Amino acid sequence: MAATRVIVSANTTASSFLLKPHLLKPHQSLNLCFNLNKNPIFTSKNRLFSCKSLFKPEIITKEDGLPETLDYRVFFLEKSGRKVSPWHDIPLHVGDGVFNFIVEIPKESSAKMEVATDEPFTPIKQDTKKGKLRYYPYNINWNYGLLPQTWEDPTLANSEVEGAFGDNDPVDVVEIGETRGKIGEILKVKPLGALAMIDEGELDWKIVAISLDDPKASLVNDVDDVEKHFPGTLTAIRDWFRDYKIPDGKPANKFGLGNKAANKDYALKVITETNESWAKLVKRSVPAGELSLS
């Protein structure tokens, strides 16, 4: 029988259950935000669509079940204890080109953790295949996770990337900073570039970003800076995601846009477009299928 134990501590082990704060630095303001045209947008249930910034209470995570079991979930809660969705309720925009990034897979780990897009409140869980937990064949070398309030629409074909359709998930982020994140941790990041991965015919964007807390954050502001201050990293990211399925007998993934990382402006375009797709999804302007909108 799964149990839940609350620990308020910065240092935890892999088997502990957490109730841990992730500060989003609340502002003393109304619960509203501004879109790219700087018009205020109000929505029901405190959910906002294309946002620049907004008031948000402190978010905490709570682990249910034992890690590396089928029952394991990481839920996100407001300080009051009300569950929220890391995909739908954490704001995308922080402001000034900075975005919230949610760590699903800490660097130097191999358990394939992901937001459960088809479960209420979309907690983080370990992915499964044929009833068994999934692991990468080797550790991922960067913090990996998602941009909240984004969605790669599977009904939209991207004419710039071989006409590939979206993969029906939030946009992925590869965070290249030196610090190892924690499952469910919310980091403020700035995008640096974008890789257009094509996975079995589906477009699966990988936004390359860096945490604002990283010592080198002020030095890297675009894709060329990554090569200068993190030499070889862009190639390593592309090759890792190209090859990780090969040990399972599957073909290598492909990449569009000339097999190279696009620049920061292109990454921002991807983020804007997928945020707009997410807004249509949660407003039910497009079919949700089995996706959870709670």
C-alpha positions as CSV (number, residue, x, y, z in Angstrom):
1,M,0.0,0.0,0.0
2,A,1.5,3.3,-1.1
3,A,2.0,5.9,1.6
4,T,2.9,9.6,1.5
5,R,5.4,11.1,3.9
6,V,6.1,14.9,4.0
7,I,9.6,16.1,4.3
8,V,10.5,19.8,4.4
9,S,14.2,19.6,3.5
10,A,16.5,20.6,0.7
11,N,18.4,17.3,0.9
12,T,16.4,14.2,0.0
13,T,17.1,10.7,-1.2
14,A,15.6,9.0,-4.2
15,S,13.2,7.1,-1.9
16,S,11.8,10.0,0.0
17,F,8.4,11.6,-0.4
18,L,8.5,15.4,-0.7
19,L,6.4,18.4,0.0
20,K,8.8,21.0,-1.4
21,P,8.3,24.6,-2.3
22,H,9.1,26.0,-5.7
23,L,9.0,29.7,-5.5
24,L,7.6,31.7,-8.4
25,K,8.2,35.0,-6.7
26,P,4.6,36.3,-6.4
27,H,3.9,39.9,-7.4
28,Q,1.3,42.0,-5.6
29,S,-1.1,42.2,-8.4
30,L,-4.5,41.0,-9.7
31,N,-4.6,37.5,-11.3
32,L,-4.3,38.7,-14.9
33,C,-1.7,38.7,-17.6
34,F,-0.9,40.4,-20.8
35,N,-0.6,38.9,-24.2
36,L,1.9,39.9,-26.9
37,N,-0.2,42.8,-27.8
38,K,-0.3,43.9,-24.1
39,N,-4.0,43.4,-23.8
40,P,-5.2,41.9,-20.5
41,I,-6.7,38.5,-20.7
42,F,-9.1,37.2,-17.9
43,T,-10.2,33.6,-17.9
44,S,-12.2,31.3,-15.7
45,K,-10.7,29.0,-13.0
46,N,-7.6,31.2,-12.7
47,R,-6.2,29.8,-16.0
48,L,-4.6,32.2,-18.4
49,F,-3.7,31.7,-22.0
50,S,-1.0,33.7,-23.8
51,C,0.7,35.3,-20.8
52,K,3.7,37.6,-20.1
53,S,3.5,37.4,-16.3
54,L,1.0,36.9,-13.5
55,F,0.5,36.5,-9.8
56,K,1.1,32.9,-8.8
57,P,1.1,31.5,-5.3
58,E,3.9,29.3,-4.1
59,I,3.9,25.8,-5.7
60,I,4.8,22.7,-3.8
61,T,5.3,19.1,-5.0
62,K,4.1,16.0,-3.3
63,E,5.3,12.5,-4.2
64,D,2.9,9.6,-3.9
65,G,4.0,6.0,-4.1
66,L,7.6,4.7,-4.3
67,P,10.0,5.9,-7.0
68,E,10.5,3.4,-9.9
69,T,7.1,1.8,-9.4
70,L,4.0,1.9,-11.5
71,D,2.1,3.9,-8.8
72,Y,4.7,6.7,-8.4
73,R,3.4,10.2,-9.1
74,V,4.6,13.7,-8.4
75,F,1.7,16.1,-7.9
76,F,1.8,19.9,-7.9
77,L,-0.2,21.8,-5.3
78,E,-0.8,25.3,-4.2
79,K,0.2,26.1,-0.7
80,S,-3.4,25.6,0.4
81,G,-3.2,22.0,-0.7
82,R,-5.2,22.4,-3.9
83,K,-3.9,20.3,-6.7
84,V,-2.8,22.1,-9.9
85,S,-1.6,20.9,-13.3
86,P,2.1,21.5,-14.1
87,W,1.1,21.6,-17.7
88,H,-1.9,23.9,-17.6
89,D,-1.6,26.0,-14.4
90,I,2.1,26.9,-14.2
91,P,2.5,30.1,-16.3
92,L,4.7,29.8,-19.3
93,H,6.0,33.4,-19.3
94,V,7.9,35.0,-16.5
95,G,8.7,38.2,-18.5
96,D,11.6,39.7,-20.4
97,G,12.1,36.6,-22.5
98,V,12.3,34.3,-19.5
99,F,10.1,31.2,-19.2
100,N,9.2,28.6,-16.5
101,F,10.7,25.2,-17.2
102,I,9.6,22.1,-15.3
103,V,12.2,19.4,-14.7
104,E,10.9,15.9,-15.5
105,I,14.2,14.1,-15.9
106,P,17.2,15.3,-13.9
107,K,20.6,15.3,-15.6
108,E,22.7,12.1,-15.2
109,S,19.6,9.9,-14.7
110,S,17.9,7.4,-17.0
111,A,14.3,6.8,-15.7
112,K,12.0,8.2,-18.4
113,M,9.8,10.5,-16.4
114,E,7.1,12.6,-18.0
115,V,4.0,14.6,-17.3
116,A,1.0,12.2,-17.6
117,T,-1.0,14.2,-20.1
118,D,-4.0,11.9,-19.9
119,E,-4.4,11.9,-16.1
120,P,-6.2,14.4,-13.9
121,F,-3.9,17.3,-12.8
122,T,-1.2,15.8,-15.1
123,P,1.3,14.6,-12.5
124,I,4.8,13.5,-13.4
125,K,5.1,9.7,-13.6
126,Q,7.6,7.2,-15.1
127,D,6.6,6.2,-18.7
128,T,5.7,2.6,-19.4
129,K,5.7,0.3,-22.3
130,K,3.8,-3.0,-22.3
131,G,3.2,-2.5,-18.6
132,K,6.9,-2.1,-17.7
133,L,8.7,1.0,-16.6
134,R,10.8,2.7,-19.3
135,Y,14.4,3.7,-19.0
136,Y,16.8,5.3,-21.5
137,P,19.6,3.0,-22.5
138,Y,22.1,5.5,-20.9
139,N,21.9,8.6,-18.7
140,I,20.7,11.9,-20.2
141,N,23.4,14.5,-19.7
142,W,21.2,17.5,-19.2
143,N,18.1,18.5,-17.3
144,Y,15.1,17.6,-19.4
145,G,11.5,18.6,-19.1
146,L,8.7,20.7,-20.5
147,L,7.5,24.3,-21.1
148,P,4.1,24.6,-19.4
149,Q,1.2,26.0,-21.4
150,T,2.6,24.7,-24.7
151,W,1.2,21.9,-27.0
152,E,2.4,20.4,-30.2
153,D,-0.8,20.0,-32.1
154,P,-1.0,16.6,-33.9
155,T,-3.3,18.0,-36.5
156,L,-1.0,20.7,-37.7
157,A,1.6,20.0,-40.3
158,N,4.8,22.1,-40.2
159,S,5.7,23.1,-43.7
160,E,9.2,24.1,-42.6
161,V,10.0,20.7,-41.1
162,E,9.1,18.2,-43.8
163,G,5.3,18.6,-43.2
164,A,5.6,16.7,-39.9
165,F,2.7,16.8,-37.5
166,G,3.0,17.7,-33.8
167,D,3.5,14.9,-31.2
168,N,0.6,15.8,-29.0
169,D,2.8,16.7,-26.0
170,P,4.1,19.9,-24.4
171,V,7.3,21.3,-25.8
172,D,10.5,19.7,-24.5
173,V,13.4,21.6,-23.0
174,V,17.0,20.6,-22.7
175,E,18.6,22.7,-20.0
176,I,22.4,22.8,-20.3
177,G,23.4,24.4,-16.9
178,E,25.8,22.8,-14.5
179,T,23.4,22.1,-11.6
180,R,21.4,18.9,-11.5
181,G,17.7,19.6,-11.1
182,K,15.1,17.7,-9.2
183,I,11.9,16.0,-10.5
184,G,9.2,18.7,-10.4
185,E,11.5,21.6,-9.9
186,I,10.5,24.8,-11.6
187,L,13.4,26.7,-13.1
188,K,13.5,30.1,-14.8
189,V,15.2,29.7,-18.2
190,K,16.0,31.6,-21.3
191,P,15.8,29.8,-24.7
192,L,19.0,29.7,-26.8
193,G,18.0,27.6,-29.8
194,A,15.7,24.8,-31.1
195,L,16.2,21.4,-32.6
196,A,13.5,20.0,-34.8
197,M,13.5,16.3,-34.0
198,I,11.4,14.0,-36.2
199,D,10.4,10.9,-34.2
200,E,8.7,8.3,-36.2
201,G,7.2,11.0,-38.4
202,E,6.1,13.3,-35.6
203,L,7.7,16.7,-34.9
204,D,9.1,16.8,-31.4
205,W,10.8,20.2,-30.7
206,K,13.8,20.3,-28.3
207,I,14.3,23.8,-27.0
208,V,17.9,24.3,-25.8
209,A,17.9,26.7,-22.8
210,I,19.8,27.6,-19.7
211,S,18.7,28.3,-16.2
212,L,19.1,31.9,-15.1
213,D,20.8,30.6,-11.9
214,D,23.7,29.1,-13.9
215,P,27.1,30.9,-13.6
216,K,27.3,31.1,-17.4
217,A,23.8,32.3,-18.0
218,S,24.8,35.9,-18.7
219,L,27.3,34.8,-21.3
220,V,24.9,32.8,-23.5
221,N,22.1,34.6,-25.3
222,D,21.8,32.8,-28.6
223,V,22.8,29.5,-30.3
224,D,26.3,30.8,-31.3
225,D,27.1,31.5,-27.7
226,V,26.3,27.9,-26.8
227,E,29.1,26.7,-29.1
228,K,31.5,29.3,-27.7
229,H,30.9,28.7,-24.0
230,F,29.6,25.0,-24.1
231,P,31.6,23.7,-27.0
232,G,30.3,20.5,-28.5
233,T,27.0,20.6,-26.5
234,L,24.6,21.2,-29.4
235,T,26.1,18.3,-31.4
236,A,26.0,16.1,-28.3
237,I,22.3,16.9,-27.7
238,R,21.4,16.2,-31.3
239,D,23.4,13.0,-31.4
240,W,21.9,11.8,-28.0
241,F,18.3,12.3,-29.2
242,R,19.2,10.9,-32.6
243,D,20.6,7.6,-31.3
244,Y,18.8,6.8,-28.0
245,K,16.3,4.4,-29.6
246,I,18.9,2.4,-31.6
247,P,19.8,0.0,-28.7
248,D,16.1,-1.0,-28.7
249,G,16.3,-1.9,-32.4
250,K,14.6,1.2,-33.7
251,P,15.9,3.5,-36.4
252,A,17.7,6.7,-35.5
253,N,15.6,9.8,-35.2
254,K,15.9,12.5,-37.8
255,F,16.2,16.3,-37.6
256,G,14.8,19.0,-39.8
257,L,16.1,22.6,-40.4
258,G,19.3,21.3,-42.0
259,N,20.1,19.0,-39.1
260,K,21.2,21.9,-37.0
261,A,19.9,24.0,-34.1
262,A,17.9,27.0,-35.1
263,N,18.7,30.3,-33.4
264,K,17.0,32.0,-30.4
265,D,14.5,33.9,-32.5
266,Y,13.3,30.7,-34.1
267,A,13.0,29.0,-30.7
268,L,10.8,31.9,-29.5
269,K,8.6,31.5,-32.6
270,V,8.2,27.8,-31.7
271,I,7.3,28.7,-28.2
272,T,4.7,31.4,-29.3
273,E,3.1,29.1,-31.8
274,T,2.8,26.1,-29.4
275,N,1.5,28.4,-26.6
276,E,-1.3,29.5,-29.0
277,S,-2.0,25.8,-29.8
278,W,-2.3,25.1,-26.1
279,A,-4.7,28.0,-25.6
280,K,-7.0,26.6,-28.3
281,L,-6.8,23.2,-26.7
282,V,-7.8,24.3,-23.2
283,K,-10.5,26.6,-24.6
284,R,-11.7,23.5,-26.4
285,S,-11.4,25.1,-29.8
286,V,-9.8,21.9,-30.9
287,P,-10.5,18.3,-29.8
288,A,-8.6,17.2,-26.7
289,G,-9.0,13.4,-27.3
290,E,-7.7,11.6,-24.3
291,L,-5.7,14.6,-23.0
292,S,-6.6,15.8,-19.5
293,L,-7.5,19.5,-19.3
294,S,-7.8,19.6,-15.5
